[in-house]
Amino acid sequence: MSQRSAEIPLSRAGQARKSDPAQVAQRAYERFVQRGGEHGHDQEDWLEAEKELGHQ
């Protein structure tokens, strides 16, 4: 029986894109500042930053 490996999203260069936590953190912080520094949305900011940067 053949096993299929999990599908991995590929970048334009055809290589799997690795998440860079520093870039995600920077973008999440920018979202925090744009919202006026309102606390309590850290998880939302992080997940949206990952989406915007194309990270998985």
PQR file of N, CA, C, O and H, with PARSE charges and radii, in Angstrom:
ATOM      1  N   MET A   1       0.835  -1.172   0.000 -0.4000 1.5000
ATOM      2  CA  MET A   1       0.000   0.000   0.000 -0.0000 2.0000
ATOM      3  C   MET A   1       0.888   1.247   0.000  0.5500 1.7000
ATOM      4  O   MET A   1       1.854   1.324   0.759 -0.5500 1.4000
ATOM      5  N   SER A   2       0.571   2.186  -0.823 -0.4000 1.5000
ATOM      6  CA  SER A   2       1.346   3.419  -0.963 -0.0000 2.0000
ATOM      7  C   SER A   2       0.863   4.461   0.041  0.5500 1.7000
ATOM      8  O   SER A   2      -0.340   4.635   0.237 -0.5500 1.4000
ATOM      9  H   SER A   2      -0.213   2.123  -1.440  0.4000 1.0000
ATOM     10  N   GLN A   3       1.800   5.147   0.670 -0.4000 1.5000
ATOM     11  CA  GLN A   3       1.447   6.223   1.591 -0.0000 2.0000
ATOM     12  C   GLN A   3       1.731   7.554   0.923  0.5500 1.7000
ATOM     13  O   GLN A   3       2.770   7.733   0.288 -0.5500 1.4000
ATOM     14  H   GLN A   3       2.778   5.006   0.510  0.4000 1.0000
ATOM     15  N   ARG A   4       0.808   8.481   1.068 -0.4000 1.5000
ATOM     16  CA  ARG A   4       0.998   9.828   0.522 -0.0000 2.0000
ATOM     17  C   ARG A   4       1.494  10.733   1.628  0.5500 1.7000
ATOM     18  O   ARG A   4       0.990  10.697   2.750 -0.5500 1.4000
ATOM     19  H   ARG A   4      -0.036   8.337   1.584  0.4000 1.0000
ATOM     20  N   SER A   5       2.466  11.531   1.310 -0.4000 1.5000
ATOM     21  CA  SER A   5       2.941  12.500   2.297 -0.0000 2.0000
ATOM     22  C   SER A   5       1.963  13.663   2.358  0.5500 1.7000
ATOM     23  O   SER A   5       1.210  13.906   1.414 -0.5500 1.4000
ATOM     24  H   SER A   5       2.875  11.561   0.398  0.4000 1.0000
ATOM     25  N   ALA A   6       1.981  14.366   3.458 -0.4000 1.5000
ATOM     26  CA  ALA A   6       1.102  15.525   3.620 -0.0000 2.0000
ATOM     27  C   ALA A   6       1.463  16.581   2.588  0.5500 1.7000
ATOM     28  O   ALA A   6       2.635  16.785   2.269 -0.5500 1.4000
ATOM     29  H   ALA A   6       2.592  14.168   4.225  0.4000 1.0000
ATOM     30  N   GLU A   7       0.449  17.241   2.077 -0.4000 1.5000
ATOM     31  CA  GLU A   7       0.698  18.311   1.112 -0.0000 2.0000
ATOM     32  C   GLU A   7       1.237  19.521   1.852  0.5500 1.7000
ATOM     33  O   GLU A   7       0.708  19.907   2.894 -0.5500 1.4000
ATOM     34  H   GLU A   7      -0.502  17.075   2.335  0.4000 1.0000
ATOM     35  N   ILE A   8       2.279  20.114   1.318 -0.4000 1.5000
ATOM     36  CA  ILE A   8       2.913  21.288   1.915 -0.0000 2.0000
ATOM     37  C   ILE A   8       2.766  22.450   0.946  0.5500 1.7000
ATOM     38  O   ILE A   8       3.160  22.338  -0.214 -0.5500 1.4000
ATOM     39  H   ILE A   8       2.709  19.800   0.472  0.4000 1.0000
ATOM     40  N   PRO A   9       2.195  23.583   1.411 -0.5600 1.5000
ATOM     41  CA  PRO A   9       2.090  24.744   0.520  0.2800 2.0000
ATOM     42  C   PRO A   9       3.471  25.156   0.019  0.5500 1.7000
ATOM     43  O   PRO A   9       4.445  25.148   0.773 -0.5500 1.4000
ATOM     44  N   LEU A  10       3.542  25.508  -1.232 -0.4000 1.5000
ATOM     45  CA  LEU A  10       4.818  25.882  -1.828 -0.0000 2.0000
ATOM     46  C   LEU A  10       4.857  27.367  -2.136  0.5500 1.7000
ATOM     47  O   LEU A  10       3.835  27.968  -2.466 -0.5500 1.4000
ATOM     48  H   LEU A  10       2.751  25.514  -1.844  0.4000 1.0000
ATOM     49  N   SER A  11       6.014  27.942  -2.031 -0.4000 1.5000
ATOM     50  CA  SER A  11       6.200  29.339  -2.402 -0.0000 2.0000
ATOM     51  C   SER A  11       6.322  29.428  -3.916  0.5500 1.7000
ATOM     52  O   SER A  11       6.327  28.408  -4.604 -0.5500 1.4000
ATOM     53  H   SER A  11       6.844  27.453  -1.763  0.4000 1.0000
ATOM     54  N   ARG A  12       6.421  30.630  -4.426 -0.4000 1.5000
ATOM     55  CA  ARG A  12       6.552  30.821  -5.875 -0.0000 2.0000
ATOM     56  C   ARG A  12       7.790  30.137  -6.426  0.5500 1.7000
ATOM     57  O   ARG A  12       7.802  29.719  -7.584 -0.5500 1.4000
ATOM     58  H   ARG A  12       6.417  31.459  -3.867  0.4000 1.0000
ATOM     59  N   ALA A  13       8.811  30.019  -5.630 -0.4000 1.5000
ATOM     60  CA  ALA A  13      10.048  29.383  -6.075 -0.0000 2.0000
ATOM     61  C   ALA A  13       9.929  27.864  -6.063  0.5500 1.7000
ATOM     62  O   ALA A  13      10.852  27.165  -6.482 -0.5500 1.4000
ATOM     63  H   ALA A  13       8.802  30.359  -4.689  0.4000 1.0000
ATOM     64  N   GLY A  14       8.792  27.349  -5.583 -0.4000 1.5000
ATOM     65  CA  GLY A  14       8.573  25.914  -5.566 -0.0000 2.0000
ATOM     66  C   GLY A  14       9.102  25.228  -4.329  0.5500 1.7000
ATOM     67  O   GLY A  14       9.142  23.998  -4.281 -0.5500 1.4000
ATOM     68  H   GLY A  14       8.043  27.917  -5.243  0.4000 1.0000
ATOM     69  N   GLN A  15       9.507  25.981  -3.333 -0.4000 1.5000
ATOM     70  CA  GLN A  15      10.000  25.406  -2.094 -0.0000 2.0000
ATOM     71  C   GLN A  15       9.017  25.727  -0.983  0.5500 1.7000
ATOM     72  O   GLN A  15       8.354  26.763  -0.993 -0.5500 1.4000
ATOM     73  H   GLN A  15       9.475  26.980  -3.372  0.4000 1.0000
ATOM     74  N   ALA A  16       8.939  24.818  -0.028 -0.4000 1.5000
ATOM     75  CA  ALA A  16       8.051  25.048   1.107 -0.0000 2.0000
ATOM     76  C   ALA A  16       8.487  26.319   1.823  0.5500 1.7000
ATOM     77  O   ALA A  16       9.678  26.539   2.041 -0.5500 1.4000
ATOM     78  H   ALA A  16       9.478  23.976  -0.019  0.4000 1.0000
ATOM     79  N   ARG A  17       7.534  27.143   2.183 -0.4000 1.5000
ATOM     80  CA  ARG A  17       7.851  28.401   2.851 -0.0000 2.0000
ATOM     81  C   ARG A  17       7.912  28.174   4.353  0.5500 1.7000
ATOM     82  O   ARG A  17       6.956  27.677   4.950 -0.5500 1.4000
ATOM     83  H   ARG A  17       6.566  26.965   2.006  0.4000 1.0000
ATOM     84  N   LYS A  18       9.015  28.530   4.955 -0.4000 1.5000
ATOM     85  CA  LYS A  18       9.180  28.390   6.392 -0.0000 2.0000
ATOM     86  C   LYS A  18       8.742  29.680   7.067  0.5500 1.7000
ATOM     87  O   LYS A  18       9.015  30.780   6.587 -0.5500 1.4000
ATOM     88  H   LYS A  18       9.792  28.933   4.471  0.4000 1.0000
ATOM     89  N   SER A  19       8.071  29.520   8.169 -0.4000 1.5000
ATOM     90  CA  SER A  19       7.616  30.669   8.928 -0.0000 2.0000
ATOM     91  C   SER A  19       8.793  31.310   9.660  0.5500 1.7000
ATOM     92  O   SER A  19       9.536  30.628  10.366 -0.5500 1.4000
ATOM     93  H   SER A  19       7.849  28.626   8.559  0.4000 1.0000
ATOM     94  N   ASP A  20       8.958  32.601   9.493 -0.4000 1.5000
ATOM     95  CA  ASP A  20       9.997  33.345  10.205 -0.0000 2.0000
ATOM     96  C   ASP A  20       9.316  34.072  11.364  0.5500 1.7000
ATOM     97  O   ASP A  20       8.662  35.093  11.155 -0.5500 1.4000
ATOM     98  H   ASP A  20       8.354  33.155   8.920  0.4000 1.0000
ATOM     99  N   PRO A  21       9.465  33.560  12.566 -0.5600 1.5000
ATOM    100  CA  PRO A  21       8.778  34.162  13.708  0.2800 2.0000
ATOM    101  C   PRO A  21       9.079  35.646  13.898  0.5500 1.7000
ATOM    102  O   PRO A  21       8.216  36.389  14.365 -0.5500 1.4000
ATOM    103  N   ALA A  22      10.270  36.089  13.551 -0.4000 1.5000
ATOM    104  CA  ALA A  22      10.611  37.509  13.712 -0.0000 2.0000
ATOM    105  C   ALA A  22       9.771  38.377  12.780  0.5500 1.7000
ATOM    106  O   ALA A  22       9.307  39.446  13.179 -0.5500 1.4000
ATOM    107  H   ALA A  22      10.972  35.485  13.172  0.4000 1.0000
ATOM    108  N   GLN A  23       9.572  37.927  11.544 -0.4000 1.5000
ATOM    109  CA  GLN A  23       8.747  38.689  10.597 -0.0000 2.0000
ATOM    110  C   GLN A  23       7.290  38.699  11.040  0.5500 1.7000
ATOM    111  O   GLN A  23       6.621  39.730  10.972 -0.5500 1.4000
ATOM    112  H   GLN A  23       9.948  37.059  11.220  0.4000 1.0000
ATOM    113  N   VAL A  24       6.801  37.546  11.496 -0.4000 1.5000
ATOM    114  CA  VAL A  24       5.415  37.458  11.954 -0.0000 2.0000
ATOM    115  C   VAL A  24       5.226  38.360  13.169  0.5500 1.7000
ATOM    116  O   VAL A  24       4.230  39.078  13.261 -0.5500 1.4000
ATOM    117  H   VAL A  24       7.345  36.708  11.552  0.4000 1.0000
ATOM    118  N   ALA A  25       6.173  38.327  14.096 -0.4000 1.5000
ATOM    119  CA  ALA A  25       6.079  39.164  15.293 -0.0000 2.0000
ATOM    120  C   ALA A  25       6.066  40.643  14.933  0.5500 1.7000
ATOM    121  O   ALA A  25       5.300  41.415  15.510 -0.5500 1.4000
ATOM    122  H   ALA A  25       6.981  37.744  14.022  0.4000 1.0000
ATOM    123  N   GLN A  26       6.906  41.043  13.988 -0.4000 1.5000
ATOM    124  CA  GLN A  26       6.954  42.444  13.559 -0.0000 2.0000
ATOM    125  C   GLN A  26       5.617  42.874  12.974  0.5500 1.7000
ATOM    126  O   GLN A  26       5.112  43.948  13.300 -0.5500 1.4000
ATOM    127  H   GLN A  26       7.528  40.416  13.520  0.4000 1.0000
ATOM    128  N   ARG A  27       5.044  42.044  12.116 -0.4000 1.5000
ATOM    129  CA  ARG A  27       3.764  42.390  11.486 -0.0000 2.0000
ATOM    130  C   ARG A  27       2.635  42.396  12.514  0.5500 1.7000
ATOM    131  O   ARG A  27       1.749  43.249  12.459 -0.5500 1.4000
ATOM    132  H   ARG A  27       5.455  41.172  11.852  0.4000 1.0000
ATOM    133  N   ALA A  28       2.663  41.450  13.449 -0.4000 1.5000
ATOM    134  CA  ALA A  28       1.646  41.418  14.502 -0.0000 2.0000
ATOM    135  C   ALA A  28       1.738  42.687  15.353  0.5500 1.7000
ATOM    136  O   ALA A  28       0.715  43.252  15.741 -0.5500 1.4000
ATOM    137  H   ALA A  28       3.382  40.757  13.493  0.4000 1.0000
ATOM    138  N   TYR A  29       2.955  43.130  15.642 -0.4000 1.5000
ATOM    139  CA  TYR A  29       3.148  44.363  16.410 -0.0000 2.0000
ATOM    140  C   TYR A  29       2.620  45.569  15.635  0.5500 1.7000
ATOM    141  O   TYR A  29       1.998  46.457  16.217 -0.5500 1.4000
ATOM    142  H   TYR A  29       3.786  42.671  15.327  0.4000 1.0000
ATOM    143  N   GLU A  30       2.866  45.602  14.331 -0.4000 1.5000
ATOM    144  CA  GLU A  30       2.355  46.702  13.505 -0.0000 2.0000
ATOM    145  C   GLU A  30       0.832  46.751  13.564  0.5500 1.7000
ATOM    146  O   GLU A  30       0.251  47.834  13.628 -0.5500 1.4000
ATOM    147  H   GLU A  30       3.372  44.881  13.858  0.4000 1.0000
ATOM    148  N   ARG A  31       0.185  45.599  13.545 -0.4000 1.5000
ATOM    149  CA  ARG A  31      -1.281  45.551  13.651 -0.0000 2.0000
ATOM    150  C   ARG A  31      -1.729  46.097  15.011  0.5500 1.7000
ATOM    151  O   ARG A  31      -2.709  46.837  15.095 -0.5500 1.4000
ATOM    152  H   ARG A  31       0.656  44.719  13.494  0.4000 1.0000
ATOM    153  N   PHE A  32      -1.009  45.730  16.068 -0.4000 1.5000
ATOM    154  CA  PHE A  32      -1.290  46.205  17.420 -0.0000 2.0000
ATOM    155  C   PHE A  32      -1.217  47.733  17.485  0.5500 1.7000
ATOM    156  O   PHE A  32      -2.100  48.381  18.047 -0.5500 1.4000
ATOM    157  H   PHE A  32      -0.212  45.129  16.000  0.4000 1.0000
ATOM    158  N   VAL A  33      -0.164  48.296  16.910 -0.4000 1.5000
ATOM    159  CA  VAL A  33       0.023  49.749  16.909 -0.0000 2.0000
ATOM    160  C   VAL A  33      -1.071  50.426  16.086  0.5500 1.7000
ATOM    161  O   VAL A  33      -1.609  51.452  16.501 -0.5500 1.4000
ATOM    162  H   VAL A  33       0.554  47.770  16.453  0.4000 1.0000
ATOM    163  N   GLN A  34      -1.402  49.866  14.932 -0.4000 1.5000
ATOM    164  CA  GLN A  34      -2.444  50.446  14.074 -0.0000 2.0000
ATOM    165  C   GLN A  34      -3.793  50.484  14.784  0.5500 1.7000
ATOM    166  O   GLN A  34      -4.621  51.352  14.510 -0.5500 1.4000
ATOM    167  H   GLN A  34      -0.965  49.033  14.594  0.4000 1.0000
ATOM    168  N   ARG A  35      -4.009  49.540  15.696 -0.4000 1.5000
ATOM    169  CA  ARG A  35      -5.263  49.480  16.437 -0.0000 2.0000
ATOM    170  C   ARG A  35      -5.229  50.430  17.633  0.5500 1.7000
ATOM    171  O   ARG A  35      -6.196  50.492  18.392 -0.5500 1.4000
ATOM    172  H   ARG A  35      -3.336  48.834  15.919  0.4000 1.0000
ATOM    173  N   GLY A  36      -4.149  51.161  17.812 -0.4000 1.5000
ATOM    174  CA  GLY A  36      -4.055  52.114  18.909 -0.0000 2.0000
ATOM    175  C   GLY A  36      -3.505  51.502  20.188  0.5500 1.7000
ATOM    176  O   GLY A  36      -3.688  52.058  21.271 -0.5500 1.4000
ATOM    177  H   GLY A  36      -3.364  51.111  17.195  0.4000 1.0000
ATOM    178  N   GLY A  37      -2.838  50.370  20.073 -0.4000 1.5000
ATOM    179  CA  GLY A  37      -2.236  49.743  21.245 -0.0000 2.0000
ATOM    180  C   GLY A  37      -3.232  49.033  22.147  0.5500 1.7000
ATOM    181  O   GLY A  37      -2.943  48.770  23.314 -0.5500 1.4000
ATOM    182  H   GLY A  37      -2.689  49.918  19.194  0.4000 1.0000
ATOM    183  N   GLU A  38      -4.399  48.723  21.609 -0.4000 1.5000
ATOM    184  CA  GLU A  38      -5.427  48.035  22.397 -0.0000 2.0000
ATOM    185  C   GLU A  38      -5.008  46.586  22.646  0.5500 1.7000
ATOM    186  O   GLU A  38      -4.766  45.829  21.706 -0.5500 1.4000
ATOM    187  H   GLU A  38      -4.634  48.936  20.661  0.4000 1.0000
ATOM    188  N   HIS A  39      -4.926  46.215  23.917 -0.4000 1.5000
ATOM    189  CA  HIS A  39      -4.505  44.864  24.294 -0.0000 2.0000
ATOM    190  C   HIS A  39      -5.661  43.867  24.146  0.5500 1.7000
ATOM    191  O   HIS A  39      -6.827  44.249  24.055 -0.5500 1.4000
ATOM    192  H   HIS A  39      -5.122  46.830  24.681  0.4000 1.0000
ATOM    193  N   GLY A  40      -5.301  42.585  24.126 -0.4000 1.5000
ATOM    194  CA  GLY A  40      -6.311  41.528  24.107 -0.0000 2.0000
ATOM    195  C   GLY A  40      -6.549  40.907  22.745  0.5500 1.7000
ATOM    196  O   GLY A  40      -7.439  40.069  22.596 -0.5500 1.4000
ATOM    197  H   GLY A  40      -4.353  42.274  24.199  0.4000 1.0000
ATOM    198  N   HIS A  41      -5.767  41.302  21.744 -0.4000 1.5000
ATOM    199  CA  HIS A  41      -5.948  40.769  20.391 -0.0000 2.0000
ATOM    200  C   HIS A  41      -4.670  40.125  19.868  0.5500 1.7000
ATOM    201  O   HIS A  41      -4.479  40.008  18.658 -0.5500 1.4000
ATOM    202  H   HIS A  41      -5.044  41.982  21.865  0.4000 1.0000
ATOM    203  N   ASP A  42      -3.799  39.709  20.779 -0.4000 1.5000
ATOM    204  CA  ASP A  42      -2.492  39.199  20.367 -0.0000 2.0000
ATOM    205  C   ASP A  42      -2.576  37.961  19.488  0.5500 1.7000
ATOM    206  O   ASP A  42      -1.852  37.860  18.497 -0.5500 1.4000
ATOM    207  H   ASP A  42      -3.955  39.804  21.762  0.4000 1.0000
ATOM    208  N   GLN A  43      -3.440  37.023  19.830 -0.4000 1.5000
ATOM    209  CA  GLN A  43      -3.551  35.808  19.016 -0.0000 2.0000
ATOM    210  C   GLN A  43      -4.109  36.135  17.635  0.5500 1.7000
ATOM    211  O   GLN A  43      -3.623  35.625  16.626 -0.5500 1.4000
ATOM    212  H   GLN A  43      -4.028  37.105  20.635  0.4000 1.0000
ATOM    213  N   GLU A  44      -5.121  36.978  17.595 -0.4000 1.5000
ATOM    214  CA  GLU A  44      -5.701  37.406  16.315 -0.0000 2.0000
ATOM    215  C   GLU A  44      -4.647  38.113  15.458  0.5500 1.7000
ATOM    216  O   GLU A  44      -4.537  37.849  14.260 -0.5500 1.4000
ATOM    217  H   GLU A  44      -5.516  37.392  18.414  0.4000 1.0000
ATOM    218  N   ASP A  45      -3.879  39.005  16.071 -0.4000 1.5000
ATOM    219  CA  ASP A  45      -2.829  39.722  15.339 -0.0000 2.0000
ATOM    220  C   ASP A  45      -1.802  38.752  14.770  0.5500 1.7000
ATOM    221  O   ASP A  45      -1.375  38.894  13.624 -0.5500 1.4000
ATOM    222  H   ASP A  45      -3.968  39.219  17.043  0.4000 1.0000
ATOM    223  N   TRP A  46      -1.410  37.771  15.569 -0.4000 1.5000
ATOM    224  CA  TRP A  46      -0.396  36.805  15.124 -0.0000 2.0000
ATOM    225  C   TRP A  46      -0.917  35.995  13.935  0.5500 1.7000
ATOM    226  O   TRP A  46      -0.225  35.849  12.928 -0.5500 1.4000
ATOM    227  H   TRP A  46      -1.757  37.656  16.500  0.4000 1.0000
ATOM    228  N   LEU A  47      -2.135  35.471  14.057 -0.4000 1.5000
ATOM    229  CA  LEU A  47      -2.695  34.642  12.986 -0.0000 2.0000
ATOM    230  C   LEU A  47      -2.900  35.443  11.704  0.5500 1.7000
ATOM    231  O   LEU A  47      -2.646  34.939  10.609 -0.5500 1.4000
ATOM    232  H   LEU A  47      -2.697  35.590  14.875  0.4000 1.0000
ATOM    233  N   GLU A  48      -3.354  36.676  11.832 -0.4000 1.5000
ATOM    234  CA  GLU A  48      -3.535  37.516  10.650 -0.0000 2.0000
ATOM    235  C   GLU A  48      -2.185  37.870  10.020  0.5500 1.7000
ATOM    236  O   GLU A  48      -2.064  37.926   8.796 -0.5500 1.4000
ATOM    237  H   GLU A  48      -3.560  37.086  12.721  0.4000 1.0000
ATOM    238  N   ALA A  49      -1.183  38.106  10.848 -0.4000 1.5000
ATOM    239  CA  ALA A  49       0.160  38.394  10.329 -0.0000 2.0000
ATOM    240  C   ALA A  49       0.683  37.197   9.540  0.5500 1.7000
ATOM    241  O   ALA A  49       1.276  37.364   8.474 -0.5500 1.4000
ATOM    242  H   ALA A  49      -1.281  38.061  11.842  0.4000 1.0000
ATOM    243  N   GLU A  50       0.463  35.994  10.060 -0.4000 1.5000
ATOM    244  CA  GLU A  50       0.881  34.790   9.329 -0.0000 2.0000
ATOM    245  C   GLU A  50       0.188  34.708   7.971  0.5500 1.7000
ATOM    246  O   GLU A  50       0.820  34.395   6.962 -0.5500 1.4000
ATOM    247  H   GLU A  50      -0.019  35.859  10.926  0.4000 1.0000
ATOM    248  N   LYS A  51      -1.109  34.989   7.952 -0.4000 1.5000
ATOM    249  CA  LYS A  51      -1.860  34.960   6.684 -0.0000 2.0000
ATOM    250  C   LYS A  51      -1.299  35.981   5.702  0.5500 1.7000
ATOM    251  O   LYS A  51      -1.053  35.667   4.537 -0.5500 1.4000
ATOM    252  H   LYS A  51      -1.622  35.243   8.772  0.4000 1.0000
ATOM    253  N   GLU A  52      -1.100  37.208   6.185 -0.4000 1.5000
ATOM    254  CA  GLU A  52      -0.611  38.283   5.319 -0.0000 2.0000
ATOM    255  C   GLU A  52       0.755  37.961   4.726  0.5500 1.7000
ATOM    256  O   GLU A  52       1.041  38.301   3.578 -0.5500 1.4000
ATOM    257  H   GLU A  52      -1.301  37.463   7.131  0.4000 1.0000
ATOM    258  N   LEU A  53       1.585  37.307   5.513 -0.4000 1.5000
ATOM    259  CA  LEU A  53       2.937  36.992   5.062 -0.0000 2.0000
ATOM    260  C   LEU A  53       3.009  35.667   4.308  0.5500 1.7000
ATOM    261  O   LEU A  53       4.062  35.299   3.786 -0.5500 1.4000
ATOM    262  H   LEU A  53       1.352  37.031   6.446  0.4000 1.0000
ATOM    263  N   GLY A  54       1.893  34.958   4.255 -0.4000 1.5000
ATOM    264  CA  GLY A  54       1.859  33.694   3.523 -0.0000 2.0000
ATOM    265  C   GLY A  54       2.541  32.559   4.246  0.5500 1.7000
ATOM    266  O   GLY A  54       3.037  31.629   3.610 -0.5500 1.4000
ATOM    267  H   GLY A  54       1.038  35.257   4.679  0.4000 1.0000
ATOM    268  N   HIS A  55       2.575  32.617   5.566 -0.4000 1.5000
ATOM    269  CA  HIS A  55       3.229  31.585   6.362 -0.0000 2.0000
ATOM    270  C   HIS A  55       2.184  30.596   6.838  0.5500 1.7000
ATOM    271  O   HIS A  55       1.008  30.925   6.990 -0.5500 1.4000
ATOM    272  H   HIS A  55       2.173  33.373   6.082  0.4000 1.0000
ATOM    273  N   GLN A  56       2.634  29.399   7.066 -0.4000 1.5000
ATOM    274  CA  GLN A  56       1.752  28.346   7.572 -0.0000 2.0000
ATOM    275  C   GLN A  56       2.184  27.898   8.934  0.5500 1.7000
ATOM    276  O   GLN A  56       1.559  27.015   9.521 -0.5500 1.4000
ATOM    277  H   GLN A  56       3.589  29.131   6.943  0.4000 1.0000
TER
END
